[in-house]
């Protein structure tokens, strides 16, 4: 059986970018960057961007740079496997 999302629980977990930055000890633009790049999910409510506290706290820093090319991306770029 698939687990259903509880909207009220989801809203309780949402925090502002400022709160997220304070929790992680980073700047607000750093959190905004994670949201923009899709590394942390967000919701827009009442004209504000909110993020999930659990994702902010569990986020693991990744190496900078482009993401590795997977099999599907290589096929789209026309690479041929020999």
QUIDAJO-V240834 format. One record per run of one state. SS is the DSSP state (H for helix, E for strand, C for the rest). FROM is the first residue (numbers start at 1). TO is the last residue. If there is no record, write none. Layout:
ss=SS from=FROM to=TO
ss=SS from=FROM to=TO
This chain:
ss=C from=1 to=6
ss=H from=7 to=13
ss=E from=14 to=16
ss=H from=17 to=24
ss=C from=25 to=27
ss=H from=28 to=36
ss=C from=37 to=41
ss=E from=42 to=45
ss=C from=46 to=47
ss=E from=48 to=52
ss=H from=53 to=58
ss=C from=59 to=70
ss=H from=71 to=76
ss=C from=77 to=82
